[in-house]
Amino acid sequence: MHLEFRHLRTIKAIHEAGGLARAAEMLNITQSALSHQVKGLEEQTGVELFIRRAKPMRLSAAGMRLLRLADRILPEIEAALAEFDGLRDGSSGRLHIAIECHACFEWLFPVLERFRVNWPDVDVDIRPGLAFDALPALGREEVDLVVSSDPETLPGITFDHLFDYAPVFVASAQHPLAAKEFIEAEDFRGETLITYPVDRARLDVFSQLLTPAKVEPAAVRQAELTAVILFLVASNRGVSVLPDWVVREVKTSTDYVTRPITKTGLTRGLFAAIRDADRGKPFMRDFMAMARQEANRLQAA
């Protein structure tokens, strides 16, 4: 016996229409072709599927069993076909994002809120890229976009520039270093440095300043939230280095000040790493446009 999806559609149409003529119209085939199909299906099953003496035409017990099967399977098939259509025309898909920048959650969430409204059929997920090797995962198609400040040359992957930012020194307004015009590596000796709970190699203050200068702060204290870091700094519990846009966006008080790092200042870039095969997808292009709009808003704030 070879049961096909068209057989299930036939059973369902005849049940809903109450006869062959109307069911044939619903299925857009001739009544003769439909009758032949029903006869062939009954020959395969070896049982009568319809009570033909009844008006309107009714399903037999065996026919009702196939109808229950059709009611369960056909909606799933239609949903899968609709999903395939969405994948072909770019209206659906998957956007799993890994973030190698802890502070970037503050920037990303407003983007995702807008994206969710515009692309409700795209499966969106966020993974903290600091917990695993995000870029190799991108190559293996385990994630679809990586937010990173460390672009690399990788086959089949492009790093699209999002925006530049300046890591700035943050201290209490009463801290002695607040009187300086700019901060150098040596200024961190003897200080408690408050950072995100991230490996040192991922923190700008270490990778761009302290590690090259071989300077070690007196202590390192970690806090998960930007607002908590700023609270501790304002309370003179330590100093920190944060992206300039983060300090502007999460302004909690006037009890702390910011100063440039080094006389010329530091500049870092933020990038979106995307597989070349995915960059042309409509929802990916729209996400990138929204991300840059939000970045421009933050820089103008």
C-alpha positions in Angstrom: 0.0 0.0 0.0 1.3 3.4 -1.0 -0.5 6.2 1.0 0.3 9.6 -0.4 -0.4 13.2 0.8 -2.9 13.6 -2.1 -4.9 10.7 -0.7 -5.2 12.4 2.6 -6.3 15.6 0.9 -8.9 13.7 -1.1 -10.4 12.1 2.0 -10.6 15.5 3.8 -12.1 17.3 0.8 -14.8 14.7 0.2 -15.7 14.7 3.9 -15.9 18.5 4.0 -17.8 18.7 0.6 -20.2 15.8 1.2 -19.8 14.6 -2.3 -17.4 14.0 -5.2 -18.6 16.9 -7.4 -17.9 19.6 -4.9 -14.7 17.9 -3.7 -13.4 17.8 -7.2 -13.9 21.5 -7.5 -12.1 22.1 -4.2 -9.1 20.0 -5.4 -9.2 21.5 -8.9 -9.5 18.1 -10.6 -12.2 16.4 -12.6 -14.9 14.4 -10.9 -13.9 11.4 -13.0 -10.2 11.7 -11.9 -11.3 12.0 -8.2 -13.6 9.0 -8.5 -10.7 7.0 -10.0 -8.4 8.0 -7.2 -10.9 7.0 -4.6 -11.4 3.6 -6.3 -7.7 3.0 -6.4 -7.2 3.9 -2.8 -10.0 1.5 -1.7 -8.4 -1.2 -3.8 -5.1 -0.6 -2.0 -6.6 -0.6 1.4 -9.0 -3.5 0.7 -11.8 -1.7 2.6 -14.7 0.6 1.8 -13.8 4.2 2.8 -17.1 5.8 2.0 -20.8 5.0 2.6 -22.1 5.8 -0.8 -25.7 5.1 0.0 -25.8 8.0 2.4 -26.7 11.5 1.3 -24.5 13.5 1.7 -21.7 11.0 1.1 -20.2 9.9 4.5 -16.9 8.3 5.5 -16.9 4.7 6.8 -15.1 3.8 10.0 -12.0 3.1 7.9 -12.4 6.4 6.2 -12.7 8.2 9.5 -9.4 6.7 10.5 -7.8 8.2 7.5 -9.5 11.5 8.2 -8.0 11.7 11.7 -4.6 10.9 10.1 -5.2 13.7 7.6 -6.2 16.2 10.3 -3.0 15.5 12.2 -0.5 15.3 9.3 -1.7 17.8 6.7 -1.4 20.9 8.9 2.2 20.0 9.6 2.9 19.5 5.9 1.3 22.8 5.1 3.4 24.5 7.8 6.6 23.0 6.5 5.8 24.0 2.9 5.1 27.6 4.1 8.4 27.6 5.9 10.2 26.4 2.8 8.5 29.2 0.9 9.7 31.7 3.5 13.2 30.4 3.3 13.2 30.8 -0.5 11.8 34.3 -0.5 13.9 35.4 2.5 10.9 36.2 4.8 11.9 33.5 7.3 15.1 31.8 8.5 17.4 31.7 11.5 19.5 34.4 13.1 21.5 33.1 16.0 23.9 35.7 17.4 27.0 35.3 19.4 28.4 38.3 21.2 32.1 38.7 22.0 31.4 42.1 23.6 29.8 42.0 27.0 28.7 45.6 26.9 27.0 45.1 23.6 23.9 43.6 25.1 23.0 47.2 25.9 23.2 48.1 22.2 21.8 44.9 20.8 18.4 44.6 22.6 16.8 47.7 21.1 17.8 46.4 17.6 16.3 43.0 18.3 13.1 44.5 19.5 12.6 46.3 16.2 13.8 43.2 14.2 11.3 40.9 16.0 8.4 43.1 14.8 9.6 43.3 11.2 10.6 39.6 10.9 8.3 37.5 13.1 9.1 34.3 11.2 12.8 34.5 11.8 14.1 32.4 14.6 16.3 34.7 16.8 18.5 33.6 19.6 21.4 35.1 21.5 24.4 33.3 22.8 27.2 34.9 24.9 30.1 34.4 22.6 32.6 34.8 25.4 31.5 31.4 26.7 32.7 29.5 23.6 34.7 29.9 20.4 32.2 32.0 18.5 34.0 32.4 15.2 34.7 28.7 14.7 31.0 28.1 15.6 30.1 30.6 12.8 32.1 28.6 10.3 30.3 25.4 11.4 26.9 27.2 11.0 26.1 26.8 14.7 25.5 30.5 14.9 24.8 33.0 12.1 26.4 36.3 13.2 29.1 37.1 15.7 29.5 40.6 17.2 33.2 41.1 17.7 35.8 43.9 18.1 38.6 41.6 16.8 38.3 41.1 13.0 40.2 38.2 11.5 40.8 36.9 8.0 38.6 33.8 7.7 37.5 32.0 4.5 33.9 32.5 3.6 33.3 35.1 6.4 33.2 38.9 6.1 33.5 41.3 9.0 31.2 44.2 8.4 32.0 47.4 10.3 29.3 48.6 12.6 30.8 51.5 14.5 33.9 52.8 16.3 34.0 53.6 20.0 36.5 54.9 22.5 37.3 53.0 25.7 37.3 55.7 28.4 38.5 55.7 32.0 35.7 56.1 34.6 36.3 57.2 38.2 34.6 58.9 41.0 34.6 62.7 40.8 36.4 62.7 44.1 39.1 60.3 42.9 42.6 61.8 42.6 42.9 60.6 39.0 39.8 62.7 38.1 42.0 65.7 38.1 44.1 64.4 35.2 43.4 65.3 31.5 44.1 61.7 30.3 45.0 58.4 31.9 48.1 56.2 31.2 48.9 52.6 32.0 51.0 53.5 35.1 48.0 55.3 36.7 46.3 51.9 37.3 49.0 50.7 39.6 47.6 50.6 43.1 44.0 50.9 41.8 41.1 48.5 42.1 39.9 47.9 38.5 36.2 47.0 38.1 35.5 45.0 35.0 32.9 42.7 33.4 33.3 39.0 34.3 35.3 38.4 31.1 38.7 36.9 30.3 41.4 39.6 30.4 42.3 39.0 26.7 38.7 40.2 25.8 38.9 43.4 27.8 40.1 46.6 26.0 41.8 47.9 29.2 44.1 44.9 29.3 44.5 44.0 25.6 45.1 47.6 24.5 46.8 49.2 27.5 47.8 47.3 30.6 49.2 44.0 29.2 51.4 45.7 26.6 52.7 48.1 29.3 53.2 45.1 31.8 51.1 47.0 34.4 49.0 45.1 37.0 46.3 46.9 39.0 46.3 46.3 42.8 43.0 44.3 42.5 40.4 43.3 39.9 36.8 43.3 40.9 34.1 42.0 38.6 30.4 43.0 38.1 27.9 41.7 35.6 25.9 44.8 35.0 27.1 48.2 33.6 24.9 50.0 36.1 26.5 48.1 39.0 30.0 49.0 37.7 29.1 52.7 37.5 27.5 52.6 41.0 30.7 51.1 42.5 32.8 53.7 40.6 30.6 56.6 41.8 31.0 55.2 45.4 34.8 55.3 45.0 35.1 51.5 45.3 37.4 51.4 42.3 37.9 52.6 38.7 36.9 51.2 35.4 37.3 51.4 31.6 34.1 51.2 29.5 33.1 52.1 26.0 32.2 55.8 25.7 28.7 55.0 24.3 28.0 52.7 27.2 28.7 55.4 29.8 26.5 57.8 27.9 23.6 55.3 27.5 23.6 54.0 31.1 24.0 57.4 32.8 23.2 56.7 36.5 24.6 59.8 38.3 26.9 62.8 38.1 29.2 61.4 40.7 31.7 60.0 38.2 33.8 61.4 35.4 35.4 60.0 32.2 38.8 60.7 30.9 40.6 59.6 27.7 42.9 56.7 27.7 46.4 58.0 26.7 47.0 61.5 25.3 45.7 60.6 21.9 42.9 58.3 23.1 42.1 54.8 22.1 39.7 53.9 19.3 38.2 50.5 18.7 35.8 49.1 16.1 32.8 46.8 16.5 32.1 44.4 13.7 29.5 41.8 12.6 31.0 38.6 11.3 28.7 37.0 8.8 29.1 34.0 6.4 29.3 35.3 2.8 26.5 33.0 1.8 24.1 34.7 4.3 24.9 38.4 3.7 22.4 38.8 0.9 19.4 37.4 2.8 16.8 40.2 3.2 16.4 39.8 6.9 20.2 39.8 7.4 20.5 43.1 5.4 17.6 44.6 7.4 19.2 43.6 10.7 22.5 45.2 9.7 20.7 48.4 8.7 18.9 48.5 12.1 22.2 47.8 13.9 23.9 50.7 12.2 20.9 53.0 12.9 21.1 52.2 16.6 24.9 52.7 16.5 24.5 56.1 15.0 21.9 57.0 17.6 24.3 56.0 20.4 27.2 57.9 18.9 25.1 61.0 18.5 23.7 60.9 22.1 
